[in-house]
Amino acid sequence: MEIKHWKRNVCRLCSSKSLEKVLDLKPVPIGEKYSDSPFLEEQQRFPIDLYNCKKCNAIQVLDNVDQEFLWSEYTYFSGQTESIIKHQHEFVHQLIKDYAFKGSPKVIDIGSNDGTLLQGFKKKGFQVYGIDPAETVASVAIKNGIETLVGLFSEKIIPKIPQNFHEVDLITAFNVFAHSDDMEGMIGGVKKLLKPEGIFCFEVQYLVPILDKKLLGTIFHEHMIHYSVTSANNFLKENGLKIINIKENNIQKGSIIFYAAKRNSPLQSNEIVKEMLSYEENNGYLDGKKFQEFKNHIEKLKQQIKKLKKFITTNNLTICAFGAARSGPTLAIQYGLENIFSFIVDDHPSKIKKYAPFENLPVKSSINLIESKPDYAVILAWIHAKQITKKNVSYLEQGGTFITLWPDYEEITIENYKKWLNEKN
């Protein structure tokens, strides 16, 4: 099946044509597309090179993949991750503490997933409404009593939203404000639905830790924009909004929540906004130079993987991947881990016994680490490396070796496991 794909020639946020490639990467398949039977042909690979807009400083992927294909059969559920539930409900508590919402306030959540965030607001007396493009997750929210509209959010979708949610106190967008090809339509919809004194909160991964920590695993097709405070500020200002507060957190190893309001809102900007704008400008995050360090890091790991592959081939050893994650194809392809894995291990019930878009590899449960006894298992679900090793110590005990790719290449055996784990705590 030929998937619709096209490349923009203007910035996603300001439509400038002044774009410069800052990170050259190999094309990858869409990571979340699994099949019940082996694929009959190799899955299409799409570019994920990163570009810097010289006008507004937005770091972005310019290549687009058909949105309906991208979000259909989506398998990530917020409510299945305890840390995400805790994080989102703590955000609800703190937001209500910081800002006075009167009466029975209304909130719309863009990219509401299975309704986890809205459940937190509902418990606090908010009237809630969700919008999400993936029917797989939206159906769970609806089943759990969260009214949800299935669709991509923009101005065009407003007529489908109930009239009583056409003017709301709060709009949230957690890890979706970088996921749309129509940012003009998205911000336009926010402006139309938000009360004059309302608040718009959105969480995205933050460019500074992406560059500082070399978070290659966060670069894939769904993540179209990698925001700095500068690029977010430029975009919001251009569209009649202002940043009033910023809070960083360690979700996805480095995220940021922007609190925004309409330009004429009585809510004033916190001093941290100026501080972070100044920090980015004075420390080289806006001109693309930091990406040279990123390139060097990728090349260093590629050389280590090259040595590993030679050792495995020479000694006729076996190797599998652990983690059928969205980031998996990015890590495997950029680091040179191609044509080497025999299968992928993952315990997600919607992925077991299916075939991955990366090399048509079968996805098997973690019991196969014990049954098949591969010599090596490369952790592609990089964020969960600690949890994966802790749950599968028996694999190490039988002589297996885990390999992590972040923050650096490391081989974990039963001999160095405890030391490695202590360093991660």
C-alpha positions in Angstrom: 0.0 0.0 0.0 1.4 3.4 -1.1 1.1 5.8 1.8 0.6 9.5 1.0 3.7 11.5 1.9 4.8 15.0 1.1 7.4 17.5 2.2 6.8 21.1 3.3 8.9 23.9 1.9 7.9 26.4 4.6 8.1 26.5 8.4 5.3 24.8 10.3 4.9 27.7 12.7 5.6 30.9 10.7 5.6 29.8 7.1 9.1 31.2 6.4 11.1 29.6 3.7 14.4 30.3 5.5 15.0 26.7 6.6 18.3 25.0 7.3 18.9 21.2 7.8 20.6 20.7 11.2 20.4 16.9 11.6 20.7 14.5 8.7 19.0 11.1 9.5 18.1 8.0 7.6 14.4 7.4 6.7 12.4 5.1 9.0 9.1 3.3 8.8 6.1 4.4 11.0 6.8 2.6 14.2 3.3 2.0 15.5 1.9 -0.1 12.6 1.8 -3.8 13.4 0.3 -6.6 11.4 -1.4 -9.8 12.4 0.5 -11.6 9.6 3.8 -11.0 7.9 4.0 -8.0 5.7 4.0 -9.0 2.0 6.4 -6.2 1.1 8.9 -4.0 2.9 7.3 -1.1 4.7 7.8 2.4 3.4 10.4 4.5 5.1 10.0 8.3 5.4 12.5 11.0 6.1 12.9 12.4 9.7 15.7 15.0 9.0 15.5 18.0 11.3 15.4 21.6 10.1 15.8 24.9 11.9 13.7 27.9 10.9 16.0 30.9 10.9 13.0 33.3 11.4 11.2 31.8 14.4 13.8 29.2 15.6 11.5 26.2 15.3 13.3 22.9 15.1 11.1 20.6 13.0 10.6 17.6 10.7 9.4 18.9 7.3 8.2 15.6 5.9 4.5 14.7 6.4 2.9 11.3 6.4 -0.9 10.9 5.8 -2.5 11.9 9.2 -5.3 9.3 9.0 -2.7 6.5 8.5 -0.5 7.9 11.2 -3.1 7.9 13.9 -5.2 4.9 13.0 -4.9 1.8 15.3 -2.9 3.9 17.8 -1.6 1.7 20.7 -0.4 4.2 23.4 -2.8 4.5 26.3 -2.1 7.2 29.0 -4.0 5.2 31.6 -1.7 2.2 31.3 1.3 4.1 32.7 1.3 4.8 36.4 3.9 7.6 36.1 1.8 9.4 33.5 -1.4 9.1 35.6 0.5 10.5 38.6 2.0 13.3 36.5 -1.2 14.4 34.9 -3.2 14.4 38.1 -0.5 16.3 39.9 -0.7 18.9 37.1 -4.4 19.2 37.7 -3.9 19.7 41.4 -1.2 22.3 40.9 -3.1 24.2 38.2 -6.2 24.6 40.4 -4.0 25.7 43.3 -2.2 28.3 41.1 -5.1 29.7 39.2 -8.6 30.5 40.6 -11.3 28.8 38.5 -14.8 29.8 39.5 -18.1 27.9 39.5 -18.2 24.7 37.4 -15.3 25.5 34.9 -15.1 23.9 31.5 -12.1 22.2 30.0 -11.4 20.8 26.6 -8.4 18.4 26.2 -6.9 18.2 22.8 -5.4 14.8 22.1 -7.3 13.5 25.1 -6.2 9.8 24.5 -8.1 7.5 26.9 -9.3 10.4 29.1 -6.8 10.1 31.9 -6.1 13.8 32.2 -9.8 14.7 32.0 -10.7 12.2 34.7 -8.5 14.2 37.0 -10.4 17.4 36.1 -13.7 15.7 36.4 -13.0 14.7 40.0 -12.3 18.3 40.8 -15.7 19.4 39.5 -14.8 20.5 35.9 -17.1 19.9 33.0 -14.9 18.0 30.6 -14.7 17.3 26.8 -12.1 15.4 24.9 -10.9 15.4 21.3 -8.5 12.7 19.8 -7.8 11.5 16.3 -7.3 7.8 17.3 -10.5 5.9 17.7 -8.7 3.1 19.6 -8.0 5.3 22.6 -11.1 7.6 22.3 -13.4 4.6 22.6 -11.8 3.8 26.0 -12.4 7.3 27.2 -16.1 7.2 26.1 -16.5 3.9 27.8 -15.2 5.5 31.0 -17.7 8.3 30.8 -15.5 11.0 29.1 -17.4 12.6 26.2 -14.9 12.5 23.3 -14.9 13.6 19.7 -12.8 11.5 17.3 -10.9 13.8 15.0 -7.9 16.0 14.4 -8.3 19.3 16.3 -8.4 22.6 14.3 -10.8 25.4 13.7 -12.6 23.2 11.2 -13.8 20.7 13.9 -15.5 23.4 16.0 -18.9 22.9 14.5 -18.8 19.3 15.7 -18.1 20.3 19.3 -21.2 20.8 21.5 -22.3 24.4 21.7 -21.9 24.5 25.5 -18.1 23.9 25.0 -17.7 26.8 22.5 -16.3 29.0 25.3 -14.2 27.3 27.9 -12.1 28.3 30.9 -9.2 25.9 30.1 -7.8 24.1 27.1 -5.1 21.5 27.5 -2.9 19.7 25.0 -0.5 17.2 26.5 2.1 15.9 24.0 0.0 16.7 20.9 0.9 20.4 20.2 3.9 19.1 18.2 1.9 16.5 16.3 -0.2 18.4 13.8 0.6 19.5 10.2 -2.0 22.3 10.7 -0.6 24.4 13.5 -2.4 27.5 12.2 -5.7 25.6 12.4 -4.9 24.3 15.8 -4.0 27.6 17.4 -6.9 29.2 15.6 -9.2 26.7 17.2 -7.7 27.4 20.7 -8.3 31.1 20.3 -11.9 30.7 19.2 -12.8 28.3 22.1 -10.9 30.0 24.9 -12.6 32.6 27.1 -11.0 36.0 27.2 -9.6 35.2 30.7 -9.0 31.5 29.9 -5.8 29.5 30.1 -4.2 27.3 27.5 -1.7 24.7 28.8 0.3 22.4 26.6 3.1 20.0 27.3 5.8 19.1 24.8 9.3 17.7 24.8 11.8 20.4 25.4 14.6 21.1 22.9 17.2 21.9 25.5 17.3 18.4 27.1 16.8 16.8 23.7 20.1 18.4 22.7 21.9 18.2 26.1 20.9 14.5 26.7 21.1 13.4 23.0 17.5 12.1 23.0 17.6 10.5 19.5 14.7 8.2 20.5 12.3 11.1 20.6 12.7 11.9 16.9 10.0 10.1 14.8 7.1 11.1 12.5 4.5 12.0 15.2 7.0 14.5 16.7 6.9 17.2 14.0 8.2 20.1 16.1 10.8 20.2 18.9 10.0 23.3 20.8 12.3 25.7 22.5 10.8 28.4 24.7 11.8 30.9 22.0 10.0 29.1 19.2 6.9 28.6 21.3 7.0 32.3 22.4 7.3 33.5 18.8 4.4 31.3 17.7 2.1 32.3 20.5 2.9 36.0 20.2 2.2 35.9 16.4 -1.2 34.5 17.2 -2.4 36.8 19.9 -1.3 34.8 23.0 1.4 35.1 25.6 3.3 32.7 27.8 2.4 33.3 31.5 4.3 30.5 33.1 6.6 27.5 32.3 7.3 24.3 34.3 9.8 21.7 33.4 9.6 18.0 34.2 11.3 14.7 33.4 8.6 13.1 31.3 10.2 11.5 28.3 13.5 12.5 29.9 12.8 16.2 29.5 9.4 17.9 28.9 8.0 21.4 29.5 4.5 22.7 30.2 3.6 26.1 28.8 0.9 28.1 30.4 -0.5 30.7 28.0 -3.3 33.3 27.9 -4.7 35.7 25.4 -2.7 38.9 24.9 -5.2 41.1 26.8 -5.7 38.7 29.7 -5.1 40.2 33.1 -2.8 37.2 33.9 0.8 38.4 34.0 3.9 36.5 32.8 6.2 34.9 35.4 9.8 36.0 35.5 10.9 32.5 34.5 9.8 33.2 30.9 12.4 35.9 30.4 15.0 33.8 32.2 14.5 30.8 29.9 14.4 32.9 26.7 17.7 34.5 27.7 19.3 31.1 28.6 18.5 29.7 25.2 19.8 32.7 23.3 23.1 32.8 25.3 23.9 29.1 25.2 23.7 28.2 21.6 20.3 26.5 21.3 18.9 28.8 18.6 21.4 28.6 15.8 21.6 24.9 15.1 25.3 24.6 16.3 24.3 22.3 19.2 23.4 19.7 16.6 27.0 19.1 15.7 27.5 17.5 19.2 24.4 15.4 18.4 25.9 14.2 15.1 29.2 13.3 16.8 27.2 11.3 19.5 25.3 9.3 16.8 28.6 8.5 15.0 30.2 7.3 18.2 27.4 4.8 18.9 27.4 3.7 15.2 31.1 2.7 15.6 30.3 0.7 18.8 27.4 -1.1 17.1 29.7 -1.9 14.1 32.1 -3.7 16.5 29.2 -5.5 18.1 27.8 -6.7 14.8 31.3 -8.0 13.7 31.7 -9.8 17.0 28.2 -11.4 16.8 28.8 -12.5 13.1 32.3 -13.9 13.8 31.1 -15.9 16.8 27.8 -17.0 15.4 25.9 -15.4 18.3 22.2 -14.5 18.4 20.6 -11.1 19.2 17.0 -9.7 19.6 15.5 -6.3 20.3 13.5 -5.5 23.4 10.7 -3.0 23.0 8.3 -2.6 20.1 8.3 1.2 20.7 7.7 4.1 18.4 11.3 5.1 18.9 12.6 1.6 17.9 13.0 2.1 14.2 14.7 5.5 14.7 17.3 4.0 17.1 17.9 0.8 15.2 18.3 2.4 11.8 20.4 5.5 12.8 22.8 3.3 14.9 23.2 0.6 12.2 21.2 -2.1 13.9 19.8 -3.5 10.7 19.6 -7.1 9.4 20.7 -8.4 12.8 17.7 -9.1 15.0 15.8 -12.4 15.0 12.7 -11.1 16.8 11.4 -8.2 19.0 10.4 -8.8 22.7 7.5 -6.8 24.1 4.8 -7.5 26.7 2.2 -5.1 25.3 -0.9 -7.2 24.7 -1.8 -5.4 21.5 1.6 -6.2 19.9 2.5 -9.8 21.0 2.3 -12.3 18.1 2.2 -9.5 15.5 4.8 -8.3 13.0 6.7 -5.1 13.3 7.0 -2.6 10.4 10.8 -2.6 11.0 12.1 -5.6 9.0 8.9 -7.6 9.4 10.2 -8.9 12.7 7.8 -11.1 14.9 6.9 -9.6 18.3 7.2 -12.1 21.1 6.5 -11.9 24.9 9.4 -11.7 27.3 9.2 -15.4 28.2 11.1 -15.9 24.9 14.2 -14.4 26.5 14.3 -17.5 28.6 13.0 -20.0 26.0 15.1 -18.7 23.0 18.1 -17.6 25.1 19.5 -15.0 22.7 23.1 -13.9 23.6 22.2 -10.3 23.4 19.0 -8.2 23.7 19.2 -4.5 22.6 16.7 -2.3 24.5 15.0 -0.1 21.9 12.4 1.1 24.5 15.2 3.3 25.8 13.0 5.2 28.4 12.2 1.9 30.2 15.7 0.3 30.3 15.8 0.2 34.1 12.3 -1.4 34.4 13.1 -3.9 31.7 16.3 -5.1 33.2 14.8 -5.3 36.7 11.9 -7.4 35.4 14.2 -9.7 33.4 17.1 -10.5 35.7 16.5 -14.2 35.0 17.7 -13.5 31.5 20.9 -12.1 32.8 21.3 -15.0 35.3 21.2 -17.5 32.4 24.1 -15.7 30.7 22.3 -13.2 28.5 23.4 -9.6 28.0 21.2 -6.5 27.7 22.5 -3.6 25.6 21.3 0.0 26.3 21.7 2.8 23.7 20.9 5.7 26.0 22.5 7.7 27.5 25.4 5.7 26.0 26.1 2.2 24.7 26.4 -0.2 27.7 26.5 -4.0 28.0 24.7 -5.2 31.1 25.5 -8.7 32.4 24.7 -10.4 35.7 28.2 -9.4 36.9 27.8 -5.7 36.5 23.9 -5.5 36.8 23.8 -4.3 40.4 26.4 -1.6 39.8 24.7 -0.4 36.7 21.3 -0.3 38.5 22.7 1.7 41.4 24.1 4.2 38.9 20.6 4.7 37.4 18.9 5.3 40.8 
